[in-house]
Amino acid sequence: MEYRRLGRSGLTISEIAYGNWLTHGSQVEEDAAHACVRAALDAGISTFDTADGYAGTKAESVLGRALAGQRREGLETFTKVYRPTGPGPNDRGLSRKHIIESCHASLTRLQTDYVDLYQAHRYDATVPLEETMTAFADLVRAGKALYIGVSEWRAEEIAAGAELARELGIHLISNQPQYSMLWRVIEAEVVPTSEKEGLSQIVWSPLAQGVLTGKYQPGQQPPADSRAGDASVGGSMQGFLTDEILTAVQRLRPIADELGLSMAQLAIAWVLQNPNVAAAIIGASRPGQVHDNVRAAGVTLDDEVLKRIDDALGNVVERDPAQTQRG
């Protein structure tokens, strides 16, 4: 495993992080989830990312139980706030009430006294930014969160949040965007702004929800045991399952083969070539996926390989900054 500093801070994290967005508490039984976490720990992964909105708060609880007994100082535990966690009007968003209450609930579920990074899961245009950042600053001063980050914020939102944070005596150190060979919307605006403001990217979906593994073939139905074949989660990835995209992805296979990499390893290594990326988050439903993905750590792709990847994918790559997720 290789390790990188997160933003303009002293926090060091593993460049492959383990996340449980679509697995713990939903797709994967708890014993399998625990096995994947053990595989991650054995591989040198120290950074674990979750959110209170995953699986209706169940994902945090599963991760908390999976990490119980580990040396807390040897882990970096990340979670997020914004998504609904209950039926009431204050059970969502980035109000002071929801942030403070959600943080306390997350700590209980994660079985920890603090999180290393507390992240705003989306930007909340319905709440004054000053209220949101002040609540985060108070959690930092109370020792409930050591650092603050955001997820899927646009460049102008990152700049405004970073300025307010500095005025409050804290610092935003990270953004968590979707980023992959196929989804590069952060490159034009978010990355330059983040570099200026001292944030790194913690990337989710570096495999484009599994499409970049090459297991989905153009003109064929997804395998029944795959994410795309699962009716409960497959809908979120339909945009990547066009024949044009799947055909382009298959053109990456010879490149991966020549480098002695799996398609998944090539995709994760590609993300990690961006110097503003501190970590790529992987998910897993079985330990073997963890073992395969972590082999991307430390891989260097030269300029010729990067050009071949661009040529192979052609015009199927999404680059429009306006596609940054909202709400």
Secondary structure, DSSP 8 states (H G I E B T S, - for coil): --EEE-TTSS-EEESEEEE-SSTBTTTB-HHHHHHHHHHHHHTT--EEE--TTGGGGHHHHHHHHHHTTS-GGG-EEEEEE-S--SSSTTSSSS-HHHHHHHHHHHHHHHT-S-EEEEEESS--TTS-HHHHHHHHHHHHHTTSEEEEEESS--HHHHHHHHHHHHHTT--EEEE--B--SSB-TTTTTHHHHHHHHT-EEEEB-TTGGGGGGT-S-TTS---TTSSTT-TTTGGGGGGG-SHHHHHHHHTTHHHHHHHT--HHHHHHHHHHTSTTEEEEEE--SSHHHHHHHGGGTT----HHHHHHHHHHHGGG-B--GGGS---
